[in-house]
Amino acid sequence: MEKFKIKNRKGLEIVGSILIPKNPRGLSFVIHGLGGFKEQPHIKLLADTLFENDYIVVNFDVTNSIGESGGKYEDATMQNHYEDLVDVIGWAKKQDWYKEPFVLAGHSLGGFAVAKYAEEYSNEVEGVFPFAGVFSGLDNVESSKKNDSTEMKRWEKTGWKTKISSSKPGLEMRLPWSHIQERLKHDLKLEAHKITMPILFVMGEKDFPCPPVDEKKFFNLLPIETKKEFHVIKNAPHTFRDPGHLKQLRELFDNWLKNLK
């Protein structure tokens, strides 16, 4: 594994890792979700599965999160998440190992980022896996309100949401209400017809921020000729941590990658 450090368009440092198999069949990029980092079990699973299928893997921490990259969590936005992906791919295009088309895989806001890139640069993408992706800011916010209206009202009233990280116990994370206002500006459903490459959908049955019903809205808007799969993991939440859920995720992703050959 090789580590890299680059500056994004705002001058913040992005830290990532590169896995290069002996006989690469292609290139891939992996991106975590809001408040995540590249070593989370479900993100590492995606990277490892790609590597086992002979893909070069670029796995990185976005800025304004809790990994090694720069920035503050309170400055996290959907647009910043996407721009970091674009900047990393732009850097990769200058490297000797760069190949097109490549595979994109991301979770939650990372799922949004990879799906948006696939819409805007479809000719560069071999396949895309927006794992429990946020496709519509409005759908996401409305589903979050249905799940916990009290928490959303408190967030709007106080201007801040404070929580302790599940991935890094003891770490307090604070996010301003402006994050929600920015989130409402994004809706990938408007350009869904541009997704013409193979796409995999996997989400948990108990994913309240990105429930299967919301994922299906985007799925149903894709072109008829698009090769697409839709899988709901029973009893799984938004972020997979249970070994059984992770096992199912790996099997689905592995089979999908093998079918890209």
C-alpha positions as CSV (number, residue, x, y, z in Angstrom):
1,M,0.0,0.0,0.0
2,E,1.2,3.5,-0.9
3,K,0.0,6.7,0.8
4,F,-0.5,10.0,-1.0
5,K,-1.1,13.6,0.1
6,I,-2.5,16.2,-2.3
7,K,-4.2,19.6,-2.0
8,N,-7.8,20.1,-3.1
9,R,-9.1,23.2,-4.9
10,K,-9.4,25.0,-1.6
11,G,-5.9,24.3,-0.4
12,L,-6.9,21.6,2.1
13,E,-4.9,18.4,2.4
14,I,-6.4,15.2,1.1
15,V,-4.8,12.0,2.5
16,G,-5.3,8.6,0.8
17,S,-3.9,5.2,0.0
18,I,-3.3,3.3,-3.2
19,L,-3.4,-0.4,-3.6
20,I,-1.9,-1.8,-6.8
21,P,-2.3,-5.5,-7.6
22,K,0.3,-7.4,-9.6
23,N,-1.7,-7.5,-12.8
24,P,-4.2,-4.6,-12.7
25,R,-7.4,-5.1,-14.8
26,G,-8.5,-1.5,-14.1
27,L,-8.7,1.4,-11.7
28,S,-11.2,2.2,-8.9
29,F,-11.9,5.0,-6.4
30,V,-13.6,4.5,-3.0
31,I,-15.1,7.3,-1.0
32,H,-16.6,7.2,2.5
33,G,-19.7,9.1,3.8
34,L,-20.3,12.1,6.1
35,G,-18.2,11.8,9.3
36,G,-16.5,8.7,8.0
37,F,-12.9,7.7,7.1
38,K,-11.1,5.3,4.8
39,E,-10.5,2.7,7.4
40,Q,-14.1,2.1,8.4
41,P,-15.0,-1.6,8.1
42,H,-17.5,-1.2,5.3
43,I,-15.2,1.2,3.3
44,K,-12.2,-1.1,3.8
45,L,-14.4,-4.0,2.6
46,L,-15.1,-2.1,-0.6
47,A,-11.4,-1.4,-1.2
48,D,-10.3,-4.9,-0.4
49,T,-12.9,-6.5,-2.6
50,L,-11.8,-4.3,-5.5
51,F,-8.2,-5.1,-4.9
52,E,-9.0,-8.9,-4.8
53,N,-10.6,-8.4,-8.2
54,D,-7.4,-6.9,-9.5
55,Y,-8.4,-3.2,-9.5
56,I,-6.0,-0.5,-8.5
57,V,-7.7,1.1,-5.5
58,V,-7.6,4.8,-4.6
59,N,-9.2,5.1,-1.1
60,F,-9.1,8.5,0.5
61,D,-10.3,10.6,3.4
62,V,-12.4,13.6,2.2
63,T,-11.8,16.9,3.8
64,N,-14.0,18.2,6.6
65,S,-14.4,14.7,8.1
66,I,-12.8,12.7,10.9
67,G,-10.0,11.0,9.0
68,E,-6.5,12.2,8.2
69,S,-7.4,14.9,5.7
70,G,-7.7,18.6,6.5
71,G,-10.7,20.8,7.3
72,K,-13.4,20.9,10.0
73,Y,-16.3,18.5,10.2
74,E,-18.7,21.5,10.7
75,D,-17.8,22.7,7.2
76,A,-18.9,19.4,5.5
77,T,-21.3,19.7,2.6
78,M,-22.5,17.5,-0.2
79,Q,-20.7,19.7,-2.8
80,N,-17.4,19.6,-0.9
81,H,-17.7,15.8,-0.8
82,Y,-18.1,15.7,-4.6
83,E,-15.4,18.2,-5.3
84,D,-12.9,16.2,-3.3
85,L,-13.7,13.2,-5.5
86,V,-13.2,15.3,-8.7
87,D,-9.9,16.6,-7.4
88,V,-8.6,13.2,-6.5
89,I,-9.5,11.8,-9.9
90,G,-7.9,14.9,-11.5
91,W,-4.7,14.2,-9.7
92,A,-4.9,10.5,-10.6
93,K,-5.1,11.4,-14.3
94,K,-1.5,12.6,-14.1
95,Q,-0.2,9.3,-12.7
96,D,1.4,6.4,-14.6
97,W,-1.1,3.9,-13.3
98,Y,-4.2,5.9,-14.4
99,K,-6.7,3.9,-16.5
100,E,-10.1,4.5,-18.1
101,P,-12.9,3.6,-17.7
102,F,-12.8,3.1,-13.9
103,V,-15.1,1.9,-11.1
104,L,-16.5,4.2,-8.5
105,A,-17.8,3.0,-5.1
106,G,-19.0,5.2,-2.3
107,H,-21.2,5.1,0.8
108,S,-23.9,7.6,1.7
109,L,-22.6,11.1,0.7
110,G,-19.8,9.1,-1.0
111,G,-22.6,7.4,-2.9
112,F,-23.9,10.8,-3.9
113,A,-20.5,11.8,-5.1
114,V,-19.8,8.7,-7.2
115,A,-23.3,8.8,-8.7
116,K,-23.0,12.5,-9.5
117,Y,-19.6,11.9,-11.2
118,A,-21.1,9.1,-13.2
119,E,-23.8,11.5,-14.4
120,E,-21.4,14.2,-15.4
121,Y,-18.5,12.1,-16.8
122,S,-20.3,8.9,-17.9
123,N,-17.7,8.2,-20.6
124,E,-15.0,7.7,-17.9
125,V,-16.9,5.3,-15.7
126,E,-17.0,1.5,-16.1
127,G,-19.4,0.9,-13.3
128,V,-20.8,2.7,-10.2
129,F,-21.8,1.5,-6.7
130,P,-23.6,4.2,-4.7
131,F,-23.9,2.2,-1.5
132,A,-26.9,3.6,0.5
133,G,-26.4,6.7,-1.5
134,V,-28.1,10.1,-1.0
135,F,-29.7,10.8,-4.4
136,S,-32.0,13.7,-3.4
137,G,-31.3,16.1,-0.5
138,L,-35.0,16.7,-0.1
139,D,-35.9,13.0,0.0
140,N,-33.1,12.4,2.5
141,V,-34.2,15.3,4.8
142,E,-37.9,14.3,4.6
143,S,-37.0,10.7,5.5
144,S,-34.9,11.9,8.4
145,K,-37.8,14.0,9.7
146,K,-40.1,11.0,9.5
147,N,-37.6,8.9,11.5
148,D,-36.9,11.5,14.2
149,S,-38.9,14.8,13.8
150,T,-37.9,15.9,17.4
151,E,-34.2,15.8,16.6
152,M,-34.6,17.6,13.3
153,K,-36.7,20.3,15.0
154,R,-34.1,20.7,17.7
155,W,-31.3,20.9,15.1
156,E,-33.1,23.7,13.2
157,K,-34.0,25.6,16.4
158,T,-30.6,25.5,18.0
159,G,-28.6,25.7,14.7
160,W,-26.5,22.7,15.6
161,K,-26.5,18.9,15.8
162,T,-24.0,17.3,18.2
163,K,-23.3,13.6,18.4
164,I,-20.6,11.2,19.4
165,S,-19.0,9.3,16.6
166,S,-19.9,5.6,16.4
167,S,-16.7,4.8,14.5
168,K,-14.4,6.8,16.9
169,P,-16.0,6.6,20.3
170,G,-15.5,9.7,22.4
171,L,-15.1,12.0,19.4
172,E,-17.8,14.8,19.5
173,M,-19.0,16.0,16.1
174,R,-21.0,19.2,15.5
175,L,-22.8,20.0,12.3
176,P,-24.6,23.3,11.6
177,W,-28.2,23.6,10.3
178,S,-26.7,25.2,7.2
179,H,-25.5,21.7,6.2
180,I,-29.2,20.7,5.8
181,Q,-29.9,23.9,3.8
182,E,-27.1,23.1,1.4
183,R,-28.2,19.5,1.2
184,L,-31.6,20.6,-0.2
185,K,-29.9,22.0,-3.3
186,H,-29.0,18.6,-4.6
187,D,-31.1,16.2,-6.6
188,L,-29.5,13.6,-8.8
189,K,-32.8,12.4,-10.1
190,L,-32.9,15.2,-12.6
191,E,-30.0,13.7,-14.5
192,A,-30.6,10.0,-13.8
193,H,-30.9,9.3,-17.5
194,K,-27.2,9.9,-17.9
195,I,-26.4,6.7,-15.9
196,T,-25.8,4.2,-18.7
197,M,-23.0,2.1,-17.2
198,P,-23.7,-0.9,-14.8
199,I,-24.9,0.3,-11.4
200,L,-25.3,-1.6,-8.1
201,F,-27.8,-0.6,-5.4
202,V,-27.4,-2.0,-1.8
203,M,-29.0,-0.6,1.3
204,G,-30.3,-1.7,4.6
205,E,-33.9,-2.6,5.3
206,K,-33.7,-0.3,8.4
207,D,-31.8,2.5,6.7
208,F,-33.9,5.5,7.9
209,P,-32.0,8.4,6.3
210,C,-31.8,6.6,2.9
211,P,-34.6,4.0,3.0
212,P,-35.2,1.5,0.2
213,V,-38.3,3.5,-1.0
214,D,-36.1,6.6,-1.7
215,E,-33.4,4.5,-3.4
216,K,-36.0,2.9,-5.6
217,K,-37.1,6.4,-6.9
218,F,-33.6,6.9,-8.4
219,F,-33.4,3.3,-9.6
220,N,-36.7,3.6,-11.5
221,L,-35.5,6.7,-13.3
222,L,-32.5,5.0,-14.9
223,P,-32.6,4.2,-18.6
224,I,-34.2,0.8,-19.5
225,E,-31.0,-0.4,-21.1
226,T,-28.9,0.4,-18.0
227,K,-27.7,-2.8,-16.3
228,K,-28.8,-2.4,-12.7
229,E,-29.2,-4.4,-9.6
230,F,-31.2,-3.6,-6.4
231,H,-30.6,-5.4,-3.1
232,V,-32.1,-4.7,0.4
233,I,-30.2,-6.3,3.3
234,K,-32.7,-7.5,6.0
235,N,-32.5,-5.7,9.3
236,A,-29.4,-3.7,8.3
237,P,-29.1,0.0,9.1
238,H,-27.5,2.8,7.1
239,T,-23.9,2.0,8.1
240,F,-23.1,-1.7,8.1
241,R,-21.2,-2.9,11.2
242,D,-22.7,-6.4,11.8
243,P,-20.4,-9.2,10.5
244,G,-23.4,-10.8,8.8
245,H,-24.4,-7.6,7.0
246,L,-20.8,-7.0,5.9
247,K,-20.6,-10.6,4.6
248,Q,-23.7,-10.0,2.4
249,L,-22.3,-6.7,1.2
250,R,-19.0,-8.3,0.2
251,E,-20.7,-11.1,-1.7
252,L,-23.0,-8.8,-3.6
253,F,-20.2,-6.4,-4.5
254,D,-17.8,-9.2,-5.5
255,N,-20.3,-10.9,-7.8
256,W,-21.2,-7.5,-9.4
257,L,-17.5,-6.8,-10.1
258,K,-17.0,-10.2,-11.6
259,N,-19.9,-9.6,-13.9
260,L,-18.2,-6.4,-15.1
261,K,-15.5,-8.5,-16.8
